Structure formats: C-alpha cells, structure tokens
Amino acid sequence: MSPLCVNISAQRGASVTSIMFFVIALAVALKLFVAIVPAQIGDYQLSKILSAQLAEANNSKQTAKQFTERVNKQLAINANYEAKAEELFVFTNKKPGQLAIKKQYSKTNKFFGNIDIVTRFEGDITPKGQTE
C-alpha cells in the first residue's frame, strides 16, 4: 500500500475549520472578559467607597445633601468615575444619621462595531461595619 492511499477514518487531529472556530470562539471570549471584568471591579470599588462614606455620614449625622457632596469629592479624588453621585444611587432614607441608599446605574462598554455591552448594577448599600 502506498503512502498516498491513507484510510480517512485513521486520520487524527483537528481540521483547519475546527481550529478557526476555536480561535474565533477564544477571541470572542477574551473580548467579553475584557469588556465585563473591569466594570465588575469598578462596581466592587464603588460599593466599598459608598459603604465607607455612608458609615461616616451616619456617624456624624450628615444630611443627604452633605453625603452626596462628600461622595462627589471622594469620586473626584479617585478620578476613575465619570459619573456624579446623583447618577449612581438613590436614597431610600434621607433622615440624618439614618441615611440609606440603593445603587442604581449602568456601565456601557464597546464590544464589536456598533454592539455594546450594557451592565446594570443595583443593590442596597449597607454602612461599613454593619451587616444586614
């Protein structure tokens, strides 16, 4: 039997098509990872900031307006948030010393061409050191 007459069922390995599909799937997964993970990390950091600021504001019996100004100053110091505090959360209780907030905002990241990934973040923020 000559080497040119090879049984097709005896061949092993991946075809060019399957390798291309794998490369494309890997590229899409990597692009999704790069678009989603930074938003999740930013949300975690924002939640920590809001929790700490809420605890300080409640301990010093600040008003809702003072708390909002305080958060805006902190966000300006961190310099990685384009949004203002008013766009990131809503008050569920505005009594001084008993302030309570719920974060509500979305983050848009470019995916491919004119396709965007919109991640929405919602949740109650508890003052640092306090458990629900």
Phi, psi and omega per residue, in radians:
M1 nan 2.290 -3.127
S2 -1.448 2.755 -3.139
P3 -1.129 -0.271 -3.129
L4 -1.373 -0.373 3.139
C5 -1.679 1.391 -3.111
V6 -1.794 2.373 3.108
N7 -1.236 2.180 -3.088
I8 -1.116 -0.611 -3.123
S9 -1.210 -0.249 3.130
A10 -1.564 -0.128 -3.131
Q11 -1.246 2.550 3.129
R12 -2.294 2.730 3.108
G13 1.956 3.119 -3.078
A14 -1.690 2.570 3.079
S15 -1.436 2.897 3.114
V16 -1.068 -0.675 -3.136
T17 -1.101 -0.794 -3.127
S18 -1.178 -0.617 3.070
I19 -1.123 -0.729 3.118
M20 -1.130 -0.738 3.084
F21 -1.076 -0.700 3.107
F22 -1.103 -0.777 3.140
V23 -1.112 -0.733 3.126
I24 -1.142 -0.782 3.129
A25 -1.096 -0.700 3.106
L26 -1.120 -0.713 3.120
A27 -1.125 -0.735 3.124
V28 -1.142 -0.753 3.123
A29 -1.102 -0.731 3.116
L30 -1.126 -0.727 3.127
K31 -1.117 -0.716 3.079
L32 -1.091 -0.766 3.127
F33 -1.033 -0.795 -3.114
V34 -1.180 -0.504 -3.129
A35 -1.457 -0.560 -3.009
I36 -1.643 -0.761 -3.016
V37 -1.060 -0.787 3.115
P38 -1.052 -0.604 3.098
A39 -1.155 -0.680 3.122
Q40 -1.165 -0.717 3.108
I41 -1.140 -0.748 3.098
G42 -1.069 -0.681 3.112
D43 -1.157 -0.693 3.095
Y44 -1.071 -0.797 3.137
Q45 -1.129 -0.728 3.113
L46 -1.086 -0.735 3.123
S47 -1.070 -0.707 3.096
K48 -1.114 -0.750 3.126
I49 -1.085 -0.861 -3.115
L50 -1.088 -0.699 3.137
S51 -1.115 -0.789 3.139
A52 -1.151 -0.770 -3.140
Q53 -1.161 -0.628 3.118
L54 -1.152 -0.712 3.115
A55 -1.108 -0.781 3.126
E56 -1.121 -0.740 -3.128
A57 -1.133 -0.705 3.135
N58 -1.232 -0.635 3.111
N59 -1.149 -0.604 -3.141
S60 -1.714 0.196 3.070
K61 0.944 0.804 3.124
Q62 -1.387 2.741 3.087
T63 -1.423 2.984 3.121
A64 -1.084 -0.681 3.135
K65 -1.140 -0.758 3.115
Q66 -1.110 -0.686 3.107
F67 -1.102 -0.759 3.141
T68 -1.094 -0.753 3.096
E69 -1.092 -0.708 3.136
R70 -1.088 -0.751 3.133
V71 -1.173 -0.720 3.107
N72 -1.044 -0.705 3.104
K73 -1.115 -0.754 -3.139
Q74 -1.132 -0.700 3.111
L75 -1.148 -0.617 3.091
A76 -1.174 -0.621 3.104
I77 -1.158 -0.757 -3.132
N78 -1.212 -0.494 3.009
A79 1.028 0.324 3.073
N80 -2.095 0.285 3.085
Y81 -2.107 2.132 3.122
E82 -1.434 -0.404 -3.029
A83 -1.456 2.734 3.020
K84 -1.568 2.782 -3.100
A85 -0.988 -0.666 -3.106
E86 -1.071 -0.418 -3.121
E87 -1.557 -0.176 -3.032
L88 -1.769 -0.460 -3.095
F89 -2.599 2.878 3.037
V90 -2.208 2.629 3.125
F91 -1.455 2.348 2.996
T92 -1.807 -0.250 3.039
N93 -2.647 2.152 -3.091
K94 -1.850 0.181 3.135
K95 -1.246 2.265 3.103
P96 -0.993 2.327 -3.110
G97 1.517 -0.215 3.132
Q98 -2.272 0.462 -3.097
L99 -1.012 2.418 3.078
A100 -2.431 2.409 -3.112
I101 -2.305 2.788 3.050
K102 -2.271 2.158 3.128
K103 -1.365 2.420 3.132
Q104 -2.613 1.808 3.080
Y105 -2.796 2.942 3.109
S106 -2.309 2.693 -3.128
K107 -2.192 2.253 -3.129
T108 -1.926 2.250 3.091
N109 -2.189 2.467 3.124
K110 -1.256 2.381 3.111
F111 -1.847 -1.432 3.054
F112 -2.339 2.356 3.067
G113 0.908 -2.059 -3.127
N114 -1.759 0.385 3.113
I115 -1.787 2.195 3.138
D116 -2.005 2.681 3.010
I117 -1.868 2.115 3.126
V118 -1.882 2.095 3.113
T119 -1.926 2.166 3.130
R120 -1.793 2.380 -3.138
F121 -2.075 2.220 3.098
E122 -2.468 2.615 3.059
G123 2.768 2.655 3.088
D124 -1.291 2.474 3.092
I125 -1.864 2.180 3.082
T126 -1.783 2.542 3.112
P127 -1.024 2.514 -3.133
K128 -1.011 2.326 -3.136
G129 1.591 -0.117 -3.141
Q130 -1.945 2.387 3.091
T131 -1.895 2.746 -3.121
E132 -1.407 nan nan
